Amino acid sequence: MRPVYRGRGIWAYLVQLSEARARGQAAEAPPGAGVSLYSTISHVNEAAGRLLEGQGYTLARHFWRMRIVMDQPPPAVEWPDGLSIRPFVPRQDDRATFDAMQEAFQDHWGYVPWRLETWRQLTIEREDFDPGLWFLAIDGDEIAGGSLCRSYPDEGWVNQLGVRRPWRRKGLGLALLRHTFCEFYRREQPRVSLEVDSQNTAGATRLYRRAGMSVARQFDSYEKVIHD
């Protein structure tokens, strides 16, 4: 918010407006399902944190923006036995990629199933979608994992990097990430970033550090239960 408008209660009003809308939509939740509203702010924005706490929100999670800035070509990729890599093919791979990434993220904190059409609208139907930056790890006729990325003017961005359970702990996540780095480096984008739950239970933060990434920023996610 611009400084001239601070202290007028605008932010608190917007938070309350969002909460009222969420309460109106809570009736669409499946029977017995809890509904929470989340607000994520920069870790250094202490005023916003106090405002959210005053509205009944509690600090739920820290998220990290991790980044690598490559000053030399990344290491060569070593793929697990039996796996190959190829780019996403629109229309051919829509459903299989959607299902694979849903499965890969189903045990993450706050997971909510997506609808295929919503996923399409937010990803492959975007004007800036580049299928050459969606990398699929293939085992036979199955998608074992993927790195779904986007290019911005100042950096490459990893939207999702996921490995399905049967293929975990085999080095596939690291291979996908290094393959991603290689492609961005080839495109003369040496800076690559992503965001991750700092309490990720699948070992993602350790993987990213092993690949040479470090924490650039922290964001705090606040939660308010509006229907339990």
Secondary structure, 3 states (H helix, E strand, C coil): CCHHHCCCCHHHHHHHHHHHHHHHHHHHCCCCCCEEEEEEEECCCHHHHHHHHHCCCEEEEEEEEEEEECCCCCCCCCCCCCCEEEECCCCCCHHHHHHHHHHHHCCCCCCCCCCHHHHHHHCCCCCCCCHHHEEEEEECCEEEEEEEEEEECCEEEEEEEEECHHHCCCCHHHHHHHHHHHHHHHCCCCEEEEEEECCCCCCHHHHHHHCCCEEEEEEEEEEEEEEC
